[in-house]
Amino acid sequence: MILIITARYGIRVAEARQADYESMLAERGLRPTRQRVAVLGALASRDDATAQQIHALLADDGARVGLATVYRTLGWLAEHG
């Protein structure tokens, strides 16, 4: 099980407001899609979580985000955060 810790990504997602997620992604060269913004929002709501936990949280909220999208987004943040 891989723990996803926000500090690892070099951005303080938990302190960012929802409106800032899109600009955070765009500044790092990633298109701010609805799914990616949702992943950031879910990550902000937990200090650490696995990709599966983030996916489950999003699914519980009714967001249609695939597990592969969660993994890709977290991987991209780990590389370019």
SULSULTA-V480089 format. One record per residue. N is the residue number from 1. RES is the residue in one small letter. PHI is phi in whole degrees, 0 to 359 (* if undefined). PSI is psi in radians with two decimals (none if undefined). OMEGA is omega as a letter, one per 40 degrees, with the letter a starting at -180 (999 if undefined). Layout:
# SULSULTA-V480089
{{N RES PHI PSI OMEGA} {N RES PHI PSI OMEGA}}
This chain:
# SULSULTA-V480089
{{1 m * 2.22 a} {2 i 262 2.19 i} {3 l 273 2.34 i} {4 i 256 1.96 a} {5 i 248 2.20 a} {6 t 302 -0.62 a} {7 a 298 -0.46 a} {8 r 297 -0.48 a} {9 y 272 -0.06 i} {10 g 77 0.11 i} {11 i 232 2.55 a} {12 r 264 1.31 a} {13 v 302 -0.70 a} {14 a 298 -0.46 a} {15 e 268 -0.21 a} {16 a 280 2.60 i} {17 r 272 2.78 a} {18 q 308 -0.70 a} {19 a 295 -0.37 a} {20 d 273 -0.23 a} {21 y 300 -0.76 a} {22 e 297 -0.76 a} {23 s 292 -0.60 i} {24 m 298 -0.76 i} {25 l 293 -0.80 a} {26 a 297 -0.69 i} {27 e 298 -0.47 a} {28 r 263 0.14 i} {29 g 85 0.26 i} {30 l 249 2.29 i} {31 r 297 2.23 a} {32 p 278 1.42 i} {33 t 282 2.87 i} {34 r 303 -0.72 a} {35 q 293 -0.76 a} {36 r 294 -0.70 i} {37 v 296 -0.67 i} {38 a 296 -0.70 i} {39 v 297 -0.76 i} {40 l 298 -0.71 i} {41 g 298 -0.74 i} {42 a 293 -0.69 i} {43 l 295 -0.61 i} {44 a 291 -0.45 a} {45 s 278 -0.17 a} {46 r 227 2.45 i} {47 d 291 -0.67 i} {48 d 212 2.57 a} {49 a 196 2.69 i} {50 t 277 2.89 i} {51 a 300 -0.67 i} {52 q 295 -0.68 i} {53 q 293 -0.72 i} {54 i 297 -0.79 i} {55 h 300 -0.77 i} {56 a 296 -0.71 i} {57 l 299 -0.77 i} {58 l 295 -0.74 i} {59 a 296 -0.69 i} {60 d 297 -0.54 i} {61 d 275 -0.05 i} {62 g 88 0.11 i} {63 a 284 2.41 i} {64 r 262 1.50 a} {65 v 231 2.18 a} {66 g 285 2.69 i} {67 l 299 -0.66 i} {68 a 298 -0.65 i} {69 t 295 -0.69 i} {70 v 298 -0.85 i} {71 y 300 -0.79 a} {72 r 297 -0.76 a} {73 t 296 -0.79 i} {74 l 294 -0.68 i} {75 g 297 -0.74 i} {76 w 296 -0.75 i} {77 l 298 -0.66 i} {78 a 297 -0.65 a} {79 e 282 -0.74 a} {80 h 246 0.02 a} {81 g 313 none 999}}
